[in-house]
């Protein structure tokens, strides 16, 4: 029987924004540097992440490296193979399609949320980001182009200011980078950054449905540059990738 002195539930511990995003200590600095290397295609699918070497590079103990790798594995960026170690993930064709499907659900919602609350300063930030993309293309800085293109989508999530959605968008962007590395078709031109500009302009004008249509077309364009023609039941040859 409950009395006034009997607690009905334990007080809930509220997680901070940094705890949700994973940006609160040195471990997370290591995590961010690995993510940036994936975004810039410096770490490619199948790369083995040797704990001892990473501990030396980042000047931490191996326990901290294991924690970072465990988090990356939980998010799907790293694959761990018993008795072999941790590797940058190699998403399958089916996983690639599901990731694009998830982005088609998430990104229109982000656009609608941002247009409902955005001001001129936020649109200026988006335009400034696209200007950086353009400058990187003109300088033939491929790594910067790849990173900035992915960060454009993440920037929209950051402006919506929902830590869970930021986290989800970051994971999807990183997995998309791995997919592009695995399935890019060299004879198909990559999507130009003017598509980002068109999305921003539609949002500025309050044309939400048009902005959503343009974003979905942009995602379709990205997927169209990939060769996802493998059979549905084709398995990734781990011995070939990780050997």
C-alpha positions, 0 to 999 in steps of 0.5 A: 500500500502506498503512503505519502512517504512512499516514492512511486518512481525514481527521479529520472536523470536528465542527459545533457545535450553534449551527452546525447551528441557525444561531445563531452570528453577526450574520448569524444574528440577521438570519436569526432576525428575518426568521423571526419576521416570517414567523411573525407574518405581518408578512412575507407570501408574495410580499413582495420582500426588497430587499437594499439596504433590508435592509442599511440596516435591519440596518446591515450590508453587502449581502454579509451580506444575500445570505448570509442570503437564500441560506440562506432560499432553501435552506430554502424560505422565500425564492424567488429569481427571476433579474433580479427578486430575492428574495421570501417563498415562496408554497408551492403546494397540492401543497407544502402537502399534502406539508408537512403529510404531513412534519409527520405523520411528524415530530411523533409521533416527537418526542412519543415521544422527549420522553415517554421523557425528559421531566420535570415541569419540561419539562411545566411549560414547555409549560403555561406556553407554552400559558398565553401563547397563551391570554393572547394570544388574550384580548388579541386579539393576533393576531400573538402568537397565530400566533407562539406557536401555531407555537412550541409545536411547535418547543418540543417539538422543542427539548426533544427536544434534537436540533439536526437535528430542531429545524432541520427542525421550524422550517422546517416551522413557517415553511412552515406559516405561509406556507401558512396565509396563502395558503390560510386559509379566513375562514369556518372557525374556527382551531384552539383552543389547548386542543388543545395542552393535551390533547396535554401532558396525555396526555404527562404521563400517559405515554399516548404513543399518545393524545398522538400521536393528539391531535397528528395530530388537531390537525394535521388540524384545522389543515389543515381550516381551509385551502382546498386545493381547487385543482386539482393542476396549478394553477400559482401565478401569479407575475406576479399574486403578485410583480407 
